[in-house]
Amino acid sequence: MNREACPIFDGYADASLRRHLGTNRAHDPKHPYISFVTNSQTLLKAANITASTAELDSYLWLRGAYERWRAKPLGEMNVELKGFFADKTNKAHLDALVGGR
């Protein structure tokens, strides 16, 4: 599969886009993947950054997962990912990822 042609649509990435774009995001329940791709492109343009689809996918996924973990540290999540987030040596980098919220 060509990662540049097909962004990975998952709950963490979608939550990240919702947080970034707020009410300015496209939302079409009948075509959620098309909305997701449109929102990804909107974010890149609004932030005036250049990133590959794979780089944006990684950022959106990691940020969404981290925000979910911060909201519910005892919730269900991949054990390795939970361990990475809980490791205090990663805190400064992770907080920079989400703007220190």
Phi, psi and omega in degrees: 000141179273107183294336179284331181272337187228092176300150180275120183260112175218173185298320180295313181296318180296319178298321178296317178296319178300318181294317181292316189264340180054230183283353180275009183268152174286142179215114179222100182302335179281338181223064186296327181291319178297319176299318180299314180296316178300316180295323177299315179293322178298317180298314180300316180293315182296323180276351181054048178238158175248122178212147175287164177300319180296319179295316179295318177305312181299314179299309183299318181294311183294317179296315180298318179295317181295318179295322177296316180298318180297325179285325182218077183298339179262002180289171180289134179190157175310131185299319180294321179294317176302316179298320178298315180292325182284339181291113186298339179289344179264352189302314183298318180293318181292320178295325176294326179299323183253013177079021175072016180293000000 
